[in-house]
Each structure stands twice: as C-alpha cells, then as structure tokens.
Amino acid sequence: MQITKINTAQSHQIAKPHKKVWKNPLRDTGYAAVALGVASAAAAGNRKIKLHKYLAYASGVFTLVHIGIVEYYKHKKPVKTTSVIRQNS
C-alpha cells in the first residue's frame, strides 16, 4: 500500500449539499396562503382593519401563485398515449 500526500488545495471541489430555499413551491405557496388568510381573519376579529387588508392582499397573491403553479404542473406533464389493439371477438 502506497502512502500519498493529501492535497488540501482541492477542498473547494468537494460537493457541499446546498439547502434549497423552496424545496416544494407548491406546498410552500399553499401553506403561505392559508397562514396569511388565518392571520387576516384574526386581524379582522381584533378590528385591525389596515392589517387585515394587507394580509388579505398577500393571501390573495399567494393563492394566485399557488393556482398558477398547479396549472403549470398540469400542462407540463406529458400526455400519455396508449395504443389500443382492437381484437375481433
């Protein structure tokens, strides 16, 4: 067995796992829309109308983004075609 010197200059080439900010944007936008909707309802219950209005707008924006992602995924999925062989019975 031969002993070799470890080169520390190549340490930057080691792949480090990068944490994604949005692991699942569909899930994250859905939770954000729901959380902001609940916060908006809580603000309305406490008669904080300005805060309620801004939270409702933010919830609406996240809801639209969520729907947009759903439609994107739906249209992105390839259409599966099946070849049917007709049999004379």
PyMOL Python script that loads the backbone (N, CA, C, O; Angstrom):
from pymol import cmd

cmd.read_pdbstr("""\
ATOM      1  N   MET A   1       0.849  -1.171   0.000  1.00  0.00           N
ATOM      2  CA  MET A   1       0.000   0.000   0.000  1.00  0.00           C
ATOM      3  C   MET A   1       0.895   1.234   0.000  1.00  0.00           C
ATOM      4  O   MET A   1       1.823   1.351   0.800  1.00  0.00           O
ATOM      5  N   GLN A   2       0.600   2.129  -0.897  1.00  0.00           N
ATOM      6  CA  GLN A   2       1.429   3.315  -1.042  1.00  0.00           C
ATOM      7  C   GLN A   2       0.765   4.488  -0.313  1.00  0.00           C
ATOM      8  O   GLN A   2      -0.451   4.668  -0.384  1.00  0.00           O
ATOM      9  N   ILE A   3       1.557   5.258   0.368  1.00  0.00           N
ATOM     10  CA  ILE A   3       1.059   6.422   1.093  1.00  0.00           C
ATOM     11  C   ILE A   3       1.201   7.638   0.195  1.00  0.00           C
ATOM     12  O   ILE A   3       2.269   7.894  -0.362  1.00  0.00           O
ATOM     13  N   THR A   4       0.100   8.392   0.059  1.00  0.00           N
ATOM     14  CA  THR A   4       0.131   9.589  -0.766  1.00  0.00           C
ATOM     15  C   THR A   4      -0.207  10.803   0.079  1.00  0.00           C
ATOM     16  O   THR A   4      -0.890  10.700   1.097  1.00  0.00           O
ATOM     17  N   LYS A   5       0.273  11.934  -0.351  1.00  0.00           N
ATOM     18  CA  LYS A   5       0.025  13.182   0.354  1.00  0.00           C
ATOM     19  C   LYS A   5      -1.381  13.682   0.018  1.00  0.00           C
ATOM     20  O   LYS A   5      -1.807  13.625  -1.135  1.00  0.00           O
ATOM     21  N   ILE A   6      -2.083  14.164   1.015  1.00  0.00           N
ATOM     22  CA  ILE A   6      -3.416  14.711   0.820  1.00  0.00           C
ATOM     23  C   ILE A   6      -3.270  16.164   0.401  1.00  0.00           C
ATOM     24  O   ILE A   6      -2.627  16.957   1.089  1.00  0.00           O
ATOM     25  N   ASN A   7      -3.859  16.502  -0.709  1.00  0.00           N
ATOM     26  CA  ASN A   7      -3.770  17.855  -1.227  1.00  0.00           C
ATOM     27  C   ASN A   7      -4.953  18.655  -0.690  1.00  0.00           C
ATOM     28  O   ASN A   7      -6.102  18.348  -1.007  1.00  0.00           O
ATOM     29  N   THR A   8      -4.685  19.665   0.109  1.00  0.00           N
ATOM     30  CA  THR A   8      -5.761  20.469   0.703  1.00  0.00           C
ATOM     31  C   THR A   8      -6.239  21.562  -0.236  1.00  0.00           C
ATOM     32  O   THR A   8      -7.256  22.201   0.034  1.00  0.00           O
ATOM     33  N   ALA A   9      -5.537  21.787  -1.323  1.00  0.00           N
ATOM     34  CA  ALA A   9      -5.954  22.819  -2.267  1.00  0.00           C
ATOM     35  C   ALA A   9      -7.220  22.414  -3.019  1.00  0.00           C
ATOM     36  O   ALA A   9      -7.893  23.267  -3.597  1.00  0.00           O
ATOM     37  N   GLN A  10      -7.547  21.144  -3.017  1.00  0.00           N
ATOM     38  CA  GLN A  10      -8.727  20.682  -3.733  1.00  0.00           C
ATOM     39  C   GLN A  10      -9.952  20.575  -2.834  1.00  0.00           C
ATOM     40  O   GLN A  10     -10.953  19.974  -3.224  1.00  0.00           O
ATOM     41  N   SER A  11      -9.885  21.142  -1.654  1.00  0.00           N
ATOM     42  CA  SER A  11     -11.013  21.031  -0.738  1.00  0.00           C
ATOM     43  C   SER A  11     -12.241  21.779  -1.253  1.00  0.00           C
ATOM     44  O   SER A  11     -13.363  21.443  -0.876  1.00  0.00           O
ATOM     45  N   HIS A  12     -12.049  22.795  -2.113  1.00  0.00           N
ATOM     46  CA  HIS A  12     -13.191  23.518  -2.651  1.00  0.00           C
ATOM     47  C   HIS A  12     -13.958  22.699  -3.676  1.00  0.00           C
ATOM     48  O   HIS A  12     -15.086  23.046  -4.026  1.00  0.00           O
ATOM     49  N   GLN A  13     -13.367  21.626  -4.157  1.00  0.00           N
ATOM     50  CA  GLN A  13     -14.033  20.797  -5.145  1.00  0.00           C
ATOM     51  C   GLN A  13     -14.965  19.767  -4.517  1.00  0.00           C
ATOM     52  O   GLN A  13     -15.726  19.101  -5.219  1.00  0.00           O
ATOM     53  N   ILE A  14     -14.904  19.640  -3.215  1.00  0.00           N
ATOM     54  CA  ILE A  14     -15.783  18.695  -2.536  1.00  0.00           C
ATOM     55  C   ILE A  14     -17.203  19.261  -2.581  1.00  0.00           C
ATOM     56  O   ILE A  14     -17.442  20.411  -2.213  1.00  0.00           O
ATOM     57  N   ALA A  15     -18.120  18.445  -3.029  1.00  0.00           N
ATOM     58  CA  ALA A  15     -19.504  18.896  -3.175  1.00  0.00           C
ATOM     59  C   ALA A  15     -20.141  19.048  -1.810  1.00  0.00           C
ATOM     60  O   ALA A  15     -20.214  18.098  -1.030  1.00  0.00           O
ATOM     61  N   LYS A  16     -20.598  20.250  -1.536  1.00  0.00           N
ATOM     62  CA  LYS A  16     -21.312  20.510  -0.291  1.00  0.00           C
ATOM     63  C   LYS A  16     -22.803  20.517  -0.592  1.00  0.00           C
ATOM     64  O   LYS A  16     -23.229  21.077  -1.602  1.00  0.00           O
ATOM     65  N   PRO A  17     -23.584  19.909   0.260  1.00  0.00           N
ATOM     66  CA  PRO A  17     -25.029  19.924  -0.001  1.00  0.00           C
ATOM     67  C   PRO A  17     -25.580  21.341   0.182  1.00  0.00           C
ATOM     68  O   PRO A  17     -25.351  21.980   1.209  1.00  0.00           O
ATOM     69  N   HIS A  18     -26.296  21.813  -0.816  1.00  0.00           N
ATOM     70  CA  HIS A  18     -26.890  23.138  -0.751  1.00  0.00           C
ATOM     71  C   HIS A  18     -28.346  22.998  -0.347  1.00  0.00           C
ATOM     72  O   HIS A  18     -29.093  22.193  -0.903  1.00  0.00           O
ATOM     73  N   LYS A  19     -28.726  23.791   0.624  1.00  0.00           N
ATOM     74  CA  LYS A  19     -30.104  23.750   1.073  1.00  0.00           C
ATOM     75  C   LYS A  19     -30.948  24.627   0.157  1.00  0.00           C
ATOM     76  O   LYS A  19     -30.653  25.807  -0.032  1.00  0.00           O
ATOM     77  N   LYS A  20     -31.982  24.049  -0.399  1.00  0.00           N
ATOM     78  CA  LYS A  20     -32.869  24.808  -1.260  1.00  0.00           C
ATOM     79  C   LYS A  20     -33.773  25.676  -0.401  1.00  0.00           C
ATOM     80  O   LYS A  20     -34.228  25.265   0.666  1.00  0.00           O
ATOM     81  N   VAL A  21     -34.021  26.881  -0.887  1.00  0.00           N
ATOM     82  CA  VAL A  21     -34.902  27.772  -0.150  1.00  0.00           C
ATOM     83  C   VAL A  21     -36.338  27.261  -0.246  1.00  0.00           C
ATOM     84  O   VAL A  21     -37.051  27.172   0.754  1.00  0.00           O
ATOM     85  N   TRP A  22     -36.741  26.931  -1.457  1.00  0.00           N
ATOM     86  CA  TRP A  22     -38.073  26.374  -1.663  1.00  0.00           C
ATOM     87  C   TRP A  22     -37.915  24.948  -2.135  1.00  0.00           C
ATOM     88  O   TRP A  22     -37.614  24.714  -3.306  1.00  0.00           O
ATOM     89  N   LYS A  23     -38.112  23.997  -1.255  1.00  0.00           N
ATOM     90  CA  LYS A  23     -37.993  22.601  -1.653  1.00  0.00           C
ATOM     91  C   LYS A  23     -39.182  22.185  -2.496  1.00  0.00           C
ATOM     92  O   LYS A  23     -39.040  21.434  -3.461  1.00  0.00           O
ATOM     93  N   ASN A  24     -40.335  22.668  -2.134  1.00  0.00           N
ATOM     94  CA  ASN A  24     -41.549  22.332  -2.870  1.00  0.00           C
ATOM     95  C   ASN A  24     -42.393  23.602  -2.956  1.00  0.00           C
ATOM     96  O   ASN A  24     -43.143  23.898  -2.026  1.00  0.00           O
ATOM     97  N   PRO A  25     -42.290  24.353  -4.042  1.00  0.00           N
ATOM     98  CA  PRO A  25     -43.007  25.625  -4.116  1.00  0.00           C
ATOM     99  C   PRO A  25     -44.526  25.473  -4.068  1.00  0.00           C
ATOM    100  O   PRO A  25     -45.222  26.376  -3.603  1.00  0.00           O
ATOM    101  N   LEU A  26     -45.033  24.366  -4.535  1.00  0.00           N
ATOM    102  CA  LEU A  26     -46.477  24.162  -4.489  1.00  0.00           C
ATOM    103  C   LEU A  26     -46.948  24.075  -3.045  1.00  0.00           C
ATOM    104  O   LEU A  26     -47.932  24.710  -2.666  1.00  0.00           O
ATOM    105  N   ARG A  27     -46.244  23.289  -2.244  1.00  0.00           N
ATOM    106  CA  ARG A  27     -46.601  23.156  -0.827  1.00  0.00           C
ATOM    107  C   ARG A  27     -46.404  24.482  -0.094  1.00  0.00           C
ATOM    108  O   ARG A  27     -47.251  24.888   0.702  1.00  0.00           O
ATOM    109  N   ASP A  28     -45.294  25.148  -0.363  1.00  0.00           N
ATOM    110  CA  ASP A  28     -44.968  26.371   0.363  1.00  0.00           C
ATOM    111  C   ASP A  28     -45.952  27.496   0.067  1.00  0.00           C
ATOM    112  O   ASP A  28     -46.348  28.219   0.980  1.00  0.00           O
ATOM    113  N   THR A  29     -46.353  27.656  -1.191  1.00  0.00           N
ATOM    114  CA  THR A  29     -47.312  28.713  -1.511  1.00  0.00           C
ATOM    115  C   THR A  29     -48.688  28.403  -0.930  1.00  0.00           C
ATOM    116  O   THR A  29     -49.414  29.313  -0.529  1.00  0.00           O
ATOM    117  N   GLY A  30     -49.047  27.130  -0.884  1.00  0.00           N
ATOM    118  CA  GLY A  30     -50.328  26.763  -0.276  1.00  0.00           C
ATOM    119  C   GLY A  30     -50.365  27.065   1.206  1.00  0.00           C
ATOM    120  O   GLY A  30     -51.336  27.632   1.707  1.00  0.00           O
ATOM    121  N   TYR A  31     -49.304  26.686   1.911  1.00  0.00           N
ATOM    122  CA  TYR A  31     -49.234  26.985   3.341  1.00  0.00           C
ATOM    123  C   TYR A  31     -49.175  28.483   3.599  1.00  0.00           C
ATOM    124  O   TYR A  31     -49.773  28.964   4.561  1.00  0.00           O
ATOM    125  N   ALA A  32     -48.462  29.231   2.756  1.00  0.00           N
ATOM    126  CA  ALA A  32     -48.379  30.680   2.942  1.00  0.00           C
ATOM    127  C   ALA A  32     -49.747  31.326   2.754  1.00  0.00           C
ATOM    128  O   ALA A  32     -50.124  32.220   3.512  1.00  0.00           O
ATOM    129  N   ALA A  33     -50.485  30.877   1.752  1.00  0.00           N
ATOM    130  CA  ALA A  33     -51.820  31.432   1.506  1.00  0.00           C
ATOM    131  C   ALA A  33     -52.755  31.148   2.681  1.00  0.00           C
ATOM    132  O   ALA A  33     -53.503  32.026   3.110  1.00  0.00           O
ATOM    133  N   VAL A  34     -52.710  29.937   3.191  1.00  0.00           N
ATOM    134  CA  VAL A  34     -53.571  29.578   4.323  1.00  0.00           C
ATOM    135  C   VAL A  34     -53.173  30.353   5.579  1.00  0.00           C
ATOM    136  O   VAL A  34     -54.033  30.873   6.289  1.00  0.00           O
ATOM    137  N   ALA A  35     -51.874  30.428   5.852  1.00  0.00           N
ATOM    138  CA  ALA A  35     -51.405  31.124   7.052  1.00  0.00           C
ATOM    139  C   ALA A  35     -51.767  32.609   7.007  1.00  0.00           C
ATOM    140  O   ALA A  35     -52.208  33.173   8.008  1.00  0.00           O
ATOM    141  N   LEU A  36     -51.581  33.235   5.852  1.00  0.00           N
ATOM    142  CA  LEU A  36     -51.927  34.651   5.744  1.00  0.00           C
ATOM    143  C   LEU A  36     -53.440  34.863   5.799  1.00  0.00           C
ATOM    144  O   LEU A  36     -53.905  35.886   6.303  1.00  0.00           O
ATOM    145  N   GLY A  37     -54.206  33.908   5.287  1.00  0.00           N
ATOM    146  CA  GLY A  37     -55.662  34.004   5.393  1.00  0.00           C
ATOM    147  C   GLY A  37     -56.130  33.923   6.836  1.00  0.00           C
ATOM    148  O   GLY A  37     -57.019  34.669   7.247  1.00  0.00           O
ATOM    149  N   VAL A  38     -55.538  33.022   7.603  1.00  0.00           N
ATOM    150  CA  VAL A  38     -55.894  32.901   9.023  1.00  0.00           C
ATOM    151  C   VAL A  38     -55.465  34.153   9.785  1.00  0.00           C
ATOM    152  O   VAL A  38     -56.199  34.650  10.639  1.00  0.00           O
ATOM    153  N   ALA A  39     -54.270  34.659   9.470  1.00  0.00           N
ATOM    154  CA  ALA A  39     -53.800  35.880  10.129  1.00  0.00           C
ATOM    155  C   ALA A  39     -54.696  37.061   9.777  1.00  0.00           C
ATOM    156  O   ALA A  39     -54.948  37.923  10.618  1.00  0.00           O
ATOM    157  N   SER A  40     -55.178  37.103   8.540  1.00  0.00           N
ATOM    158  CA  SER A  40     -56.087  38.167   8.129  1.00  0.00           C
ATOM    159  C   SER A  40     -57.404  38.092   8.894  1.00  0.00           C
ATOM    160  O   SER A  40     -57.944  39.114   9.318  1.00  0.00           O
ATOM    161  N   ALA A  41     -57.916  36.876   9.068  1.00  0.00           N
ATOM    162  CA  ALA A  41     -59.155  36.707   9.832  1.00  0.00           C
ATOM    163  C   ALA A  41     -58.960  37.099  11.295  1.00  0.00           C
ATOM    164  O   ALA A  41     -59.843  37.705  11.901  1.00  0.00           O
ATOM    165  N   ALA A  42     -57.808  36.754  11.858  1.00  0.00           N
ATOM    166  CA  ALA A  42     -57.530  37.130  13.246  1.00  0.00           C
ATOM    167  C   ALA A  42     -57.411  38.645  13.389  1.00  0.00           C
ATOM    168  O   ALA A  42     -57.874  39.214  14.377  1.00  0.00           O
ATOM    169  N   ALA A  43     -56.801  39.288  12.422  1.00  0.00           N
ATOM    170  CA  ALA A  43     -56.685  40.746  12.471  1.00  0.00           C
ATOM    171  C   ALA A  43     -58.057  41.407  12.325  1.00  0.00           C
ATOM    172  O   ALA A  43     -58.326  42.426  12.961  1.00  0.00           O
ATOM    173  N   ALA A  44     -58.914  40.833  11.497  1.00  0.00           N
ATOM    174  CA  ALA A  44     -60.264  41.387  11.334  1.00  0.00           C
ATOM    175  C   ALA A  44     -61.070  41.215  12.617  1.00  0.00           C
ATOM    176  O   ALA A  44     -61.878  42.075  12.968  1.00  0.00           O
ATOM    177  N   GLY A  45     -60.850  40.107  13.312  1.00  0.00           N
ATOM    178  CA  GLY A  45     -61.555  39.881  14.567  1.00  0.00           C
ATOM    179  C   GLY A  45     -61.133  40.849  15.657  1.00  0.00           C
ATOM    180  O   GLY A  45     -61.903  41.140  16.573  1.00  0.00           O
ATOM    181  N   ASN A  46     -59.914  41.345  15.556  1.00  0.00           N
ATOM    182  CA  ASN A  46     -59.422  42.313  16.549  1.00  0.00           C
ATOM    183  C   ASN A  46     -59.613  43.752  16.091  1.00  0.00           C
ATOM    184  O   ASN A  46     -59.066  44.674  16.696  1.00  0.00           O
ATOM    185  N   ARG A  47     -60.383  43.951  15.030  1.00  0.00           N
ATOM    186  CA  ARG A  47     -60.710  45.268  14.485  1.00  0.00           C
ATOM    187  C   ARG A  47     -59.480  46.044  14.000  1.00  0.00           C
ATOM    188  O   ARG A  47     -59.454  47.274  14.058  1.00  0.00           O
ATOM    189  N   LYS A  48     -58.473  45.325  13.527  1.00  0.00           N
ATOM    190  CA  LYS A  48     -57.295  45.966  12.942  1.00  0.00           C
ATOM    191  C   LYS A  48     -57.470  45.902  11.429  1.00  0.00           C
ATOM    192  O   LYS A  48     -56.930  45.019  10.762  1.00  0.00           O
ATOM    193  N   ILE A  49     -58.222  46.838  10.912  1.00  0.00           N
ATOM    194  CA  ILE A  49     -58.677  46.778   9.527  1.00  0.00           C
ATOM    195  C   ILE A  49     -57.532  46.962   8.538  1.00  0.00           C
ATOM    196  O   ILE A  49     -57.499  46.275   7.517  1.00  0.00           O
ATOM    197  N   LYS A  50     -56.586  47.873   8.810  1.00  0.00           N
ATOM    198  CA  LYS A  50     -55.469  48.071   7.884  1.00  0.00           C
ATOM    199  C   LYS A  50     -54.629  46.803   7.761  1.00  0.00           C
ATOM    200  O   LYS A  50     -54.284  46.390   6.654  1.00  0.00           O
ATOM    201  N   LEU A  51     -54.302  46.189   8.888  1.00  0.00           N
ATOM    202  CA  LEU A  51     -53.517  44.958   8.877  1.00  0.00           C
ATOM    203  C   LEU A  51     -54.290  43.841   8.183  1.00  0.00           C
ATOM    204  O   LEU A  51     -53.722  43.051   7.429  1.00  0.00           O
ATOM    205  N   HIS A  52     -55.599  43.786   8.450  1.00  0.00           N
ATOM    206  CA  HIS A  52     -56.455  42.781   7.812  1.00  0.00           C
ATOM    207  C   HIS A  52     -56.414  42.930   6.289  1.00  0.00           C
ATOM    208  O   HIS A  52     -56.328  41.941   5.561  1.00  0.00           O
ATOM    209  N   LYS A  53     -56.478  44.167   5.823  1.00  0.00           N
ATOM    210  CA  LYS A  53     -56.493  44.417   4.384  1.00  0.00           C
ATOM    211  C   LYS A  53     -55.189  43.968   3.733  1.00  0.00           C
ATOM    212  O   LYS A  53     -55.215  43.310   2.693  1.00  0.00           O
ATOM    213  N   TYR A  54     -54.055  44.313   4.325  1.00  0.00           N
ATOM    214  CA  TYR A  54     -52.761  43.940   3.756  1.00  0.00           C
ATOM    215  C   TYR A  54     -52.531  42.430   3.791  1.00  0.00           C
ATOM    216  O   TYR A  54     -51.991  41.859   2.843  1.00  0.00           O
ATOM    217  N   LEU A  55     -52.940  41.791   4.875  1.00  0.00           N
ATOM    218  CA  LEU A  55     -52.798  40.334   4.957  1.00  0.00           C
ATOM    219  C   LEU A  55     -53.711  39.636   3.949  1.00  0.00           C
ATOM    220  O   LEU A  55     -53.345  38.604   3.387  1.00  0.00           O
ATOM    221  N   ALA A  56     -54.888  40.197   3.726  1.00  0.00           N
ATOM    222  CA  ALA A  56     -55.800  39.609   2.742  1.00  0.00           C
ATOM    223  C   ALA A  56     -55.230  39.732   1.330  1.00  0.00           C
ATOM    224  O   ALA A  56     -55.341  38.802   0.532  1.00  0.00           O
ATOM    225  N   TYR A  57     -54.618  40.886   1.020  1.00  0.00           N
ATOM    226  CA  TYR A  57     -53.980  41.044  -0.287  1.00  0.00           C
ATOM    227  C   TYR A  57     -52.842  40.045  -0.461  1.00  0.00           C
ATOM    228  O   TYR A  57     -52.718  39.420  -1.515  1.00  0.00           O
ATOM    229  N   ALA A  58     -52.017  39.893   0.559  1.00  0.00           N
ATOM    230  CA  ALA A  58     -50.893  38.960   0.480  1.00  0.00           C
ATOM    231  C   ALA A  58     -51.396  37.522   0.329  1.00  0.00           C
ATOM    232  O   ALA A  58     -50.824  36.737  -0.426  1.00  0.00           O
ATOM    233  N   SER A  59     -52.453  37.187   1.042  1.00  0.00           N
ATOM    234  CA  SER A  59     -53.034  35.850   0.926  1.00  0.00           C
ATOM    235  C   SER A  59     -53.572  35.617  -0.483  1.00  0.00           C
ATOM    236  O   SER A  59     -53.418  34.528  -1.035  1.00  0.00           O
ATOM    237  N   GLY A  60     -54.193  36.623  -1.058  1.00  0.00           N
ATOM    238  CA  GLY A  60     -54.693  36.508  -2.425  1.00  0.00           C
ATOM    239  C   GLY A  60     -53.575  36.323  -3.439  1.00  0.00           C
ATOM    240  O   GLY A  60     -53.713  35.552  -4.389  1.00  0.00           O
ATOM    241  N   VAL A  61     -52.462  37.032  -3.238  1.00  0.00           N
ATOM    242  CA  VAL A  61     -51.324  36.893  -4.146  1.00  0.00           C
ATOM    243  C   VAL A  61     -50.753  35.486  -4.066  1.00  0.00           C
ATOM    244  O   VAL A  61     -50.472  34.869  -5.094  1.00  0.00           O
ATOM    245  N   PHE A  62     -50.579  34.973  -2.850  1.00  0.00           N
ATOM    246  CA  PHE A  62     -50.044  33.616  -2.706  1.00  0.00           C
ATOM    247  C   PHE A  62     -51.023  32.581  -3.258  1.00  0.00           C
ATOM    248  O   PHE A  62     -50.598  31.555  -3.790  1.00  0.00           O
ATOM    249  N   THR A  63     -52.307  32.834  -3.141  1.00  0.00           N
ATOM    250  CA  THR A  63     -53.291  31.917  -3.708  1.00  0.00           C
ATOM    251  C   THR A  63     -53.194  31.887  -5.231  1.00  0.00           C
ATOM    252  O   THR A  63     -53.262  30.820  -5.841  1.00  0.00           O
ATOM    253  N   LEU A  64     -53.037  33.055  -5.840  1.00  0.00           N
ATOM    254  CA  LEU A  64     -52.897  33.106  -7.303  1.00  0.00           C
ATOM    255  C   LEU A  64     -51.609  32.431  -7.766  1.00  0.00           C
ATOM    256  O   LEU A  64     -51.601  31.740  -8.785  1.00  0.00           O
ATOM    257  N   VAL A  65     -50.525  32.626  -7.026  1.00  0.00           N
ATOM    258  CA  VAL A  65     -49.264  31.964  -7.373  1.00  0.00           C
ATOM    259  C   VAL A  65     -49.420  30.450  -7.242  1.00  0.00           C
ATOM    260  O   VAL A  65     -48.932  29.693  -8.081  1.00  0.00           O
ATOM    261  N   HIS A  66     -50.101  30.021  -6.186  1.00  0.00           N
ATOM    262  CA  HIS A  66     -50.332  28.594  -5.960  1.00  0.00           C
ATOM    263  C   HIS A  66     -51.139  27.992  -7.116  1.00  0.00           C
ATOM    264  O   HIS A  66     -50.793  26.923  -7.620  1.00  0.00           O
ATOM    265  N   ILE A  67     -52.197  28.662  -7.531  1.00  0.00           N
ATOM    266  CA  ILE A  67     -53.010  28.177  -8.641  1.00  0.00           C
ATOM    267  C   ILE A  67     -52.198  28.160  -9.931  1.00  0.00           C
ATOM    268  O   ILE A  67     -52.332  27.245 -10.743  1.00  0.00           O
ATOM    269  N   GLY A  68     -51.354  29.174 -10.118  1.00  0.00           N
ATOM    270  CA  GLY A  68     -50.501  29.216 -11.299  1.00  0.00           C
ATOM    271  C   GLY A  68     -49.533  28.049 -11.355  1.00  0.00           C
ATOM    272  O   GLY A  68     -49.304  27.480 -12.422  1.00  0.00           O
ATOM    273  N   ILE A  69     -48.964  27.689 -10.214  1.00  0.00           N
ATOM    274  CA  ILE A  69     -48.040  26.552 -10.171  1.00  0.00           C
ATOM    275  C   ILE A  69     -48.785  25.252 -10.450  1.00  0.00           C
ATOM    276  O   ILE A  69     -48.262  24.378 -11.140  1.00  0.00           O
ATOM    277  N   VAL A  70     -49.990  25.115  -9.926  1.00  0.00           N
ATOM    278  CA  VAL A  70     -50.788  23.914 -10.177  1.00  0.00           C
ATOM    279  C   VAL A  70     -51.074  23.780 -11.668  1.00  0.00           C
ATOM    280  O   VAL A  70     -50.934  22.696 -12.235  1.00  0.00           O
ATOM    281  N   GLU A  71     -51.471  24.871 -12.298  1.00  0.00           N
ATOM    282  CA  GLU A  71     -51.772  24.821 -13.727  1.00  0.00           C
ATOM    283  C   GLU A  71     -50.507  24.558 -14.544  1.00  0.00           C
ATOM    284  O   GLU A  71     -50.556  23.852 -15.551  1.00  0.00           O
ATOM    285  N   TYR A  72     -49.382  25.118 -14.119  1.00  0.00           N
ATOM    286  CA  TYR A  72     -48.122  24.873 -14.817  1.00  0.00           C
ATOM    287  C   TYR A  72     -47.760  23.398 -14.770  1.00  0.00           C
ATOM    288  O   TYR A  72     -47.393  22.806 -15.785  1.00  0.00           O
ATOM    289  N   TYR A  73     -47.866  22.802 -13.570  1.00  0.00           N
ATOM    290  CA  TYR A  73     -47.555  21.377 -13.441  1.00  0.00           C
ATOM    291  C   TYR A  73     -48.524  20.520 -14.255  1.00  0.00           C
ATOM    292  O   TYR A  73     -48.136  19.499 -14.823  1.00  0.00           O
ATOM    293  N   LYS A  74     -49.790  20.948 -14.305  1.00  0.00           N
ATOM    294  CA  LYS A  74     -50.793  20.174 -15.033  1.00  0.00           C
ATOM    295  C   LYS A  74     -50.516  20.188 -16.540  1.00  0.00           C
ATOM    296  O   LYS A  74     -50.682  19.170 -17.211  1.00  0.00           O
ATOM    297  N   HIS A  75     -50.099  21.325 -17.064  1.00  0.00           N
ATOM    298  CA  HIS A  75     -49.844  21.419 -18.505  1.00  0.00           C
ATOM    299  C   HIS A  75     -48.444  20.948 -18.874  1.00  0.00           C
ATOM    300  O   HIS A  75     -48.184  20.641 -20.037  1.00  0.00           O
ATOM    301  N   LYS A  76     -47.549  20.887 -17.913  1.00  0.00           N
ATOM    302  CA  LYS A  76     -46.184  20.444 -18.167  1.00  0.00           C
ATOM    303  C   LYS A  76     -46.104  18.928 -18.299  1.00  0.00           C
ATOM    304  O   LYS A  76     -45.251  18.402 -19.015  1.00  0.00           O
ATOM    305  N   LYS A  77     -46.995  18.234 -17.607  1.00  0.00           N
ATOM    306  CA  LYS A  77     -46.977  16.778 -17.606  1.00  0.00           C
ATOM    307  C   LYS A  77     -47.241  16.258 -19.008  1.00  0.00           C
ATOM    308  O   LYS A  77     -48.203  16.678 -19.650  1.00  0.00           O
ATOM    309  N   PRO A  78     -46.398  15.345 -19.498  1.00  0.00           N
ATOM    310  CA  PRO A  78     -46.608  14.838 -20.859  1.00  0.00           C
ATOM    311  C   PRO A  78     -47.893  14.010 -20.940  1.00  0.00           C
ATOM    312  O   PRO A  78     -48.288  13.333 -19.990  1.00  0.00           O
ATOM    313  N   VAL A  79     -48.519  14.090 -22.098  1.00  0.00           N
ATOM    314  CA  VAL A  79     -49.758  13.350 -22.322  1.00  0.00           C
ATOM    315  C   VAL A  79     -49.379  11.913 -22.657  1.00  0.00           C
ATOM    316  O   VAL A  79     -48.593  11.657 -23.570  1.00  0.00           O
ATOM    317  N   LYS A  80     -49.943  10.999 -21.914  1.00  0.00           N
ATOM    318  CA  LYS A  80     -49.669   9.588 -22.154  1.00  0.00           C
ATOM    319  C   LYS A  80     -50.635   9.078 -23.210  1.00  0.00           C
ATOM    320  O   LYS A  80     -51.853   9.171 -23.062  1.00  0.00           O
ATOM    321  N   THR A  81     -50.073   8.547 -24.259  1.00  0.00           N
ATOM    322  CA  THR A  81     -50.916   7.962 -25.297  1.00  0.00           C
ATOM    323  C   THR A  81     -50.789   6.446 -25.203  1.00  0.00           C
ATOM    324  O   THR A  81     -49.704   5.901 -25.004  1.00  0.00           O
ATOM    325  N   THR A  82     -51.884   5.813 -25.347  1.00  0.00           N
ATOM    326  CA  THR A  82     -51.879   4.353 -25.307  1.00  0.00           C
ATOM    327  C   THR A  82     -52.309   3.840 -26.661  1.00  0.00           C
ATOM    328  O   THR A  82     -53.258   4.341 -27.263  1.00  0.00           O
ATOM    329  N   SER A  83     -51.618   2.864 -27.114  1.00  0.00           N
ATOM    330  CA  SER A  83     -52.011   2.251 -28.385  1.00  0.00           C
ATOM    331  C   SER A  83     -52.883   1.045 -28.064  1.00  0.00           C
ATOM    332  O   SER A  83     -52.469   0.098 -27.396  1.00  0.00           O
ATOM    333  N   VAL A  84     -54.073   1.123 -28.557  1.00  0.00           N
ATOM    334  CA  VAL A  84     -55.031   0.049 -28.299  1.00  0.00           C
ATOM    335  C   VAL A  84     -55.114  -0.820 -29.541  1.00  0.00           C
ATOM    336  O   VAL A  84     -55.372  -0.331 -30.641  1.00  0.00           O
ATOM    337  N   ILE A  85     -54.898  -2.079 -29.358  1.00  0.00           N
ATOM    338  CA  ILE A  85     -55.011  -3.035 -30.460  1.00  0.00           C
ATOM    339  C   ILE A  85     -56.405  -3.638 -30.384  1.00  0.00           C
ATOM    340  O   ILE A  85     -56.773  -4.277 -29.398  1.00  0.00           O
ATOM    341  N   ARG A  86     -57.159  -3.425 -31.433  1.00  0.00           N
ATOM    342  CA  ARG A  86     -58.510  -3.939 -31.426  1.00  0.00           C
ATOM    343  C   ARG A  86     -58.490  -5.410 -31.761  1.00  0.00           C
ATOM    344  O   ARG A  86     -57.836  -5.857 -32.703  1.00  0.00           O
ATOM    345  N   GLN A  87     -59.206  -6.122 -30.981  1.00  0.00           N
ATOM    346  CA  GLN A  87     -59.279  -7.561 -31.206  1.00  0.00           C
ATOM    347  C   GLN A  87     -60.700  -7.900 -31.672  1.00  0.00           C
ATOM    348  O   GLN A  87     -61.690  -7.422 -31.116  1.00  0.00           O
ATOM    349  N   ASN A  88     -60.762  -8.705 -32.666  1.00  0.00           N
ATOM    350  CA  ASN A  88     -62.071  -9.148 -33.144  1.00  0.00           C
ATOM    351  C   ASN A  88     -62.532 -10.292 -32.253  1.00  0.00           C
ATOM    352  O   ASN A  88     -61.901 -11.347 -32.181  1.00  0.00           O
ATOM    353  N   SER A  89     -63.621 -10.059 -31.596  1.00  0.00           N
ATOM    354  CA  SER A  89     -64.113 -11.127 -30.725  1.00  0.00           C
ATOM    355  C   SER A  89     -65.467 -11.607 -31.140  1.00  0.00           C
ATOM    356  O   SER A  89     -66.024 -12.505 -30.509  1.00  0.00           O
TER     357      SER A  89
END
""", "prot")
cmd.dss("prot")
cmd.show_as("cartoon", "prot")
cmd.util.cbc("prot")
cmd.orient("prot")
